[in-house]
Amino acid sequence: MKKFNRVIILTVAVLTSVFSTSCSKDDDGGAPSNEDQIIGEWILVSETERVYINGEFEEENVYEYDEDTVHTITFSEDGTFVFYELYSGGSYTNEGTYRFDGDTLITSYDDDEYEVDIELHNNYFIVNDTDTYAENGDSYRYEYEERYERVD
């Protein structure tokens, strides 16, 4: 469940940061705003997880997603999103709202707010997030990089 929440948080955060950074559309063909670029359906295609223990690199895990595990997120013009996960044995859906603050995507769902950094490109975006905690005298840092591609 923690991984699922992280996936939702990263996805929503990434998308929010894309929309928060706005560029004006000039008569001379200026670039569309992040908010305009994020609208639509996106699918998670890969995730890289880097683990550090006490500041030392420990391992890197790369996950490639296929038809057996599907994570999609759809961003609507009205500032809402729907996250859908299909995995062996079931599915999960979550809905919420999103907004941008610079390059940070801020999503709200289940009475909580989450922030992630996002890099928006033409047909894909990258979500970057970090999770840290301490346990048994050791400090752990997980760095996540998720790649989503446009479906529609």
N, C-alpha and C positions, 0 to 999 in steps of 0.2 A: 504494500500500500504506500510506503514511503517513496518508492521509486515512481509509482504512478503519480503521486502528488507532485514530485519533483518535475516529472515530465510535463504535467499540466502547468506548473508554475513557470518552468523555463519557456514553454511554448507561448503562454500568454504574455510573459514578460518581454520576450523577444518581439512579439508582434506589437505590443504596446509601445516599445521604444521606437519602433519604426514609424508609428503614427504620431508620436509626440514631436519628432523632429520635422518641422514643416518648412517647405520651401514655397515661396509664392509662385503662382503660375503667371508669368508675364506674357504680354502679347507676343513676345518674340519666341515663344515655345519653351518656357521654363520647365524644369523638371517637376513631375508630380510630387505631391507631399507624401510623407510616409503613411499618413492616414489613408490616402487614396491607393497607395501601392499594396497595402496589407489586406484590403478587402478581397474576400474570396476564400476558397478552400485550399488547405495545405496538408501535406502528408509527411510524417517523420520518416526519413529514409536511413539515417545513421546517427549514432551517438558515440562520442569518445569520452571516456571517464579516466581522469588522471588522479592517482592517489599519492598523497604525501603524508608521511608520518614523522612528526617532530622536525618538519621542514625539509626532510630528505625524500626525494622521489622514490616511490615504492613500486608502482606498476601503472600500466596503461591498458585499458580494455576498450575495444572497439566493437560496437554492436551494429549489425546491419539488419534492417527490418524488411520483411517480405509479407506475402499474403497471409501467413500464419499469425502474425502480430501486426496489427494496423493501428496507428495513432493518427487521427486527423483533427484539424481544428479549422473552424470556419469563422471568419470575422465578417461581421455585417456593418453596413454604413451607419447604423444607429448606435454603434458603440457596444454591441453585445457580441458574444462568441459562444460557440458550442464545441466542446471537446468530446471526441468519441474514441474509445479504445476497444478493439476486438482482439481477443487472445484465446488460445485453446482453453475451452471450458467456460467462456463467458464473454461479456462485454460490459462497458461502463460508459456512461454519458454524464457530462457536467456542463452547466451553463453559467455564464457570468457576464460581467462588463469589463471593458478595457479602456485605457487611455495612455497617452505618451507624455513623458517628461524628458525632453531631449532624446537621448539614445536609450532611454529606459522604458520598457514596456511594463505597465502596471495593470495587473488584473485583479478583479475582485470576484470571489465566489465562496460559498459556504461560510459567509460572515468573516472572511479573512481577505487581506490584501497582499499581493506578491509582486516583487519587482525583479526583472531580469534585463540584462543588456542584450541588444539585438543588432545585427548587421543585416540590412535589407538590400537585396540585389534584385535584378529583373524577374527571375523565375525561381528564386530560392532565398531563404534567409537562414542565418546562423544565430542560435541562442547560446549565450555564455552565462554560466552561473557557477557559484562557489558555495560549498557547504562546509562549515568547520564545526568541530566539537572536540571535547577532551574526554578521555576515558582511561581510567587506571594510570593516571600520571602521564599519558601520552596525548599529543595533540594530533588531530587528523584534519586534513584538508582534502576535499574532493572538488576537482574542477571538471565541469561538464560543458561539452560543446555538442549541440544538437543541430542537425541540418534538416530543414523542411523544404520540400519542393512544391511548387504550385500545381494543383490538380486541374483547375479549370482555366 
